[in-house]
Amino acid sequence: MSGLKQGDAFPEGVTFQYVAPSGDTDLTVCGISGPYDASKEFKDKKVVLVAVPGAFTPTCQVSHVTSYIKNLDKLKAAGVDQIIFIASNDAWVMAAWGKANGITDDSILFMSDAETAFSKSIGWVNGGRTKRYAIIVDHGKVVYADVDDKRGSIENSGAEAVLAKL
């Protein structure tokens, strides 16, 4: 498969690994990693799935995740139930990235696309990392999916691009 497009059903069998938010802001508190059945969860929600090459990396931190934090209220007002960031990093690094950005609840979840399994399944990988992309899933149906191929760009996957499609 090469990407997802508007009208596609979100694929079955997609599971990410994550550490559920505990409200704790201490980066050294690890929590327990567990599965998140995205295929099941996305059937009952409007979700924005955002993939980044890596937690704490320059574009991902400076402009990508911050665009979603800055626009969280607008995204929720547009009907988004949840924002999920994925990368090839493990679940603990992703959880620490969320905490480092002040996220202590489930408004934005940070998850591992272990071994880029999902991203590979849709053909959106670059080496051992996910490409930078965003997918809007509304109750199991893809309503937007686009990738940024230009290094450092969030033109198609940043919060502003997603808001324009909601």
C-alpha positions in Angstrom: 0.0 0.0 0.0 1.3 3.5 -0.7 -0.2 5.9 1.7 -3.8 6.3 2.7 -6.3 8.5 0.9 -9.6 10.2 1.6 -12.4 7.6 1.8 -10.2 4.7 2.8 -11.1 2.7 5.9 -8.4 2.9 8.5 -6.6 -0.5 8.3 -7.4 -3.3 10.7 -4.8 -4.7 13.1 -2.9 -1.5 13.8 -1.5 -1.4 17.3 0.9 1.1 18.8 2.8 0.8 22.1 2.4 3.6 24.7 2.6 4.6 28.3 -0.7 5.9 29.4 -0.4 9.4 30.9 -0.4 9.4 34.7 -0.4 13.2 35.3 3.2 12.9 36.6 5.6 15.4 35.0 8.8 13.7 36.2 10.6 12.5 33.1 12.3 9.8 35.1 9.0 8.1 36.1 8.7 5.5 33.4 5.3 3.8 33.8 4.3 0.6 32.1 4.1 0.2 28.3 1.1 -1.4 26.8 -0.7 -1.8 23.5 -3.1 0.7 22.0 -5.4 -0.8 19.5 -5.7 2.1 17.0 -8.0 0.2 14.6 -10.5 -0.3 17.4 -10.1 3.1 19.1 -10.4 5.0 15.8 -13.8 3.6 15.0 -15.5 5.6 17.8 -13.5 8.9 17.6 -12.3 11.7 15.4 -8.5 11.4 15.6 -5.5 13.1 14.1 -2.6 10.7 13.8 0.7 12.5 13.3 3.9 10.7 12.5 7.4 12.3 13.0 10.9 11.0 12.2 11.9 11.1 15.9 11.0 12.5 19.3 13.1 15.5 20.5 14.5 16.0 16.9 14.8 19.6 15.7 11.7 20.1 13.4 9.6 17.6 15.3 10.2 19.5 18.6 10.5 23.1 17.5 7.7 23.3 15.0 5.7 20.1 14.6 4.5 19.1 18.1 4.3 22.7 19.2 1.9 23.5 16.3 -0.5 20.9 17.8 -0.1 22.1 21.4 -0.6 25.7 20.3 -3.8 24.8 18.3 -5.2 22.2 20.7 -8.3 24.2 21.5 -9.0 24.9 17.8 -8.6 21.2 17.0 -11.0 20.2 19.8 -13.5 22.9 18.7 -13.4 21.3 15.2 -14.4 18.0 16.7 -11.1 16.3 17.2 -11.3 13.8 20.1 -7.6 13.0 20.3 -4.3 13.7 18.7 -1.7 10.9 18.6 1.9 11.3 17.7 3.9 8.3 16.6 7.6 7.8 15.9 9.9 4.8 15.7 11.2 5.7 19.2 10.2 3.3 22.0 7.1 4.0 24.2 9.1 5.4 27.1 10.9 7.9 25.0 7.6 9.0 23.5 6.0 9.3 26.9 9.0 11.4 28.1 8.6 13.6 25.0 4.9 14.2 26.0 5.9 15.1 29.5 8.7 17.4 28.3 6.1 19.3 26.4 3.8 19.6 29.4 1.2 17.1 28.3 -0.1 15.2 31.3 -3.5 14.0 30.1 -4.8 12.1 27.1 -5.5 15.1 24.9 -2.3 14.3 23.0 -0.9 10.8 23.2 2.7 9.9 22.3 3.2 6.4 21.0 5.7 4.1 19.4 5.3 2.8 15.9 7.6 -0.1 16.8 9.9 -1.0 14.0 7.8 1.5 11.9 5.3 -1.4 11.3 2.3 0.8 10.6 4.3 3.4 8.6 5.9 0.6 6.5 2.4 -0.9 5.8 1.4 2.4 4.2 4.7 3.0 2.5 5.5 6.2 4.4 9.0 5.4 5.8 12.4 6.9 5.3 15.0 4.3 6.2 14.3 3.1 9.7 12.1 6.1 10.6 8.6 7.2 9.8 8.1 9.9 7.3 6.5 13.1 8.6 2.7 12.8 7.9 -0.7 13.4 9.2 -3.9 11.4 8.9 -7.4 12.5 10.0 -9.6 9.5 10.9 -13.2 10.2 11.5 -14.9 7.1 13.1 -12.8 4.7 11.1 -12.7 6.5 7.8 -9.7 8.5 6.5 -10.8 12.0 5.7 -7.3 13.4 5.1 -3.9 11.9 4.7 -0.7 13.6 3.4 3.0 13.4 3.8 5.8 16.0 3.9 8.6 14.9 1.7 10.6 18.1 2.0 13.1 18.0 4.9 12.0 20.2 7.8 8.5 21.0 6.3 5.3 20.6 8.2 3.3 22.1 5.3 1.0 19.1 4.9 1.2 17.5 8.4 1.3 20.5 10.8 -1.7 21.5 12.9 -2.6 24.4 10.5 -2.8 22.1 7.5 -5.0 19.7 9.5 -7.3 22.4 10.7 -7.8 23.5 7.1 -9.1 20.0 6.3 -11.5 19.6 9.3 
